[in-house]
Amino acid sequence: MTVTRFQDKVAIVTGGASGIGHAIAERLVREGAYVVAADLNQERLHDMQKALGERFLGVTANVTQEDQVAKLVQDAVEKFGGLDIAFNVAGASKSGTITELSEADWDFTVDLCLKGVFLSMKHEAKQMMKQGGGAIVNVASLNAHVPMYAGSAYASAKAGVEMLTRNGALEMARNNIRVNAILPGLIETPLTSGLLSSEEIRAAYMERIPMNRAAVPEEMTGPALFLASSDAAYVSGASLLVDGAWNTSGYPDLSRWF
């Protein structure tokens, strides 16, 4: 049986050209949605356009720039007639210990992972308010709860995303907008490929993950789409760990590799 729970709903997915965002965008189209994916990778967006067809629109946008985020939402409205659900996935990290991390690398990470979610939520919610409601799902991280050696900017930004999600749920409930987050653990994505190419580092992670494997991006789509669906109609302000039980055991000591 074909699942069409998002039939003719309009969705935005930031960071939609790779990893978790790409997987979410593809599944949304399969489930009947119209999808506007934002990313800086024009070539990948073009490939997705060819693969997904008329229900998909790729938009080149930098989520740290408010005018570009506002235009992204406008593009969704002009192309597909509105905005019902949004998935804020865009993120990346530049690593370094606190005493060695440059201000520029801190700003890059926090701006993309936290400011980008704030700007996206702001303009997505404004449009949803005009339409009588909607649902927003933010992608935080296990690192919102668990520190990572040389990952202070990323962990701090993702902790901020979790609290921003809760604050959004508090403020937007009166407008019939639900705001939730998923907190992925270790995922095989372009973001982690460099780190996981080392067998020694991969083994250190596996020692800590009870399910003894990394996830693939497609395994994040079910939890994310559940939170955006009518099945989660009374769920808002929630943080759903999707981490193979990693939160129960803590983070590996990565200091030997820095």
Buried (B, 14 or more C-beta within 10 A) or exposed (E): EEEEBBEEBBBBBBBBBBBBBBBBBBBBBBBBBBBBBBBEBEEBBEEBBEEBEEBBBBBBBBBBBBEBBBBBBBBBBEEBEBBBBBBBBBBEBBBBEEEEBEEEBBBBBBBBBBBBBBBBBBBBBEBBBEBEBBBBBBBBBBBBBBEBBBBBBBBBBBBBBBBBBBBBBEEBBEBEBBBBBBBBBBBBBEBBEEBBEEEEBBEBBBEBBEEEEBBBBBBBBEBBBBBBBEEBEEBBBBBBBBBBEBBEBEBBEBEEBE
